Amino acid sequence: MREWQNQSHVTWYCRYHVVIVPKYRRKSMFGLLRRDIGLILKELCRRFGIDLVEGHVMPDHMHMCLGIPPKYSVANTIGKLKGKSAILIHQRYGRKRNFVALNFWARGYCVSTVGLDEAMIRNYIRSQEEREKKEEQMNLAL
């Protein structure tokens, strides 16, 4: 069942499937950095009042299902998450890895509304890594 949320003058249920990629689509998110990116984004979402419903970090992109209150725009929210997380990533890993300036994330992002298919989207986010491995195996077989 959906968990409708309330603010003073609105009852809402807004879920968005968001995909963000690192600069130059580098495969830079692995190991300790991969785990820390998830923790950083969880903390930022909590701080900004955003519900991180589901998330999965791949080596070259990240999927998230976010519950964004209607008082915030999607573009502003994603901009804050990408900007603050890039600063924190550079503070922790900047010299250890080959990151360019403070630009960890690429400029754009992909977003779609979840609507009635939330369970399907959440399952897709969870199984993304398995699908990519299967596709790679199929490509190698050809």
N, C-alpha and C positions, 0 to 999 in steps of 0.2 A: 504494500500500500504506500502511496506517496505521502511524504512528510511535508505538508504545506507549512510555510513559515509566515510569521506575522511581524509587521512593524506597525507604527502608530496608525497609519491610514491605508495600509495595503496588506493583502494576503497574497503570497506569491510562491511559485514553484518554477524557477528558471534554472535549467541545466544546459551547459554548453560543453561540447567535445572540442578540445583545443589541442593542436599539434604545433610544437615549436622546434626549431632546429638550431644547432650551433653554427657559428660563422663558417662559411665555405663548406658547410655540411661535413665538417671533419668528424671522423669517428673518434672523438675525444672523450666520450662519456663511458668509462669503464673502470672497474676496480673500486677503489675507495671514493673516487670522485663521483661515480655513479650513485653510490649510496648517499653521499653527502648532498648531492643535488636534490634528491628526494626529501631529505630532512630539511634542507634550506627552504624549499618550496612549501613544505608543510607548515613550517614556522611562519613564513611570510603570509600564507593564506590565513592562518589563525590570527595573525596581527592585523590584517586588513579586513577581517570579518567575512572571509570567503570560505565556502565549504568545498574542500578538496575531497570529492566523492571517491574518485579512483584515479590512479596514476601509474604509469610504467615508463621507465627510462630505457631507451635503446641506445646502442653506441653512437648513432648519428641523428636521433630525434627523440622527442618525448611526447607521450600522449597523456592528457589529463581530462577528467570529467569534473567540471567546476560548477558549483552552485553560486551564482553571482547575484547579489541583491539588486532589485531594479533601480535603486538610487545610484548605482555605479554603472558607467558604460563599460561594455566589454573591452573596447580599445584601451581605455584608461586603465582598467584592471590588468590586462595583459602587459601593457607598458610598464606599470609599476612592478609586477612580478619579474619581468625580464630584466629591468634596470637594477632593482635591488639585489636580485640573485646574482647578476653579473658582478656587482661590486663585492659581494661576499665571497664568490668563487675566486675572484682575483686576489682578495686579501688572504685567502687560505692556500691557493695553488698557483698564483701568478708567476712566480719565478721558477717553480718546479716544473711547470709545463710550458709549452710554447704557445701561449695565448697572445694575440695581437691587441695591444692597448687595453681598453676596458670593454671591448666588443666581444663578449663571449657568444651571445645569441645573434642570429641573422636578423635582418630588419623586419621581415614579415612573419606572419603566423597564419595558420588555418583554423577556422572556427566554424562550427555548425551547431544548430540548436538540437538538443536531444529529443525533446517532445515525448511521444508515447513509447519510444523504443529504448528507454534507458537501460533495461536489462541486456538487450542486444549490444548496445554500445559498450557497456561495462565489460561484457564478455569479450568483445573485440579487443579492447584495451589490454585485458589480461592475457589473451592468447596471441598478441602481436608478434612476440619473439618466436614462438613456435611456427607461426605461418611463414615468417621470413626464412627460417632455417629450412622448411620444406621447399620453398620456392628456390632457394640456393641449390638444394640437392637436385631438384628437377632441372635446373639450368646446367648443372655440372653433368648430369646424365645425358643431356642432349649434346 
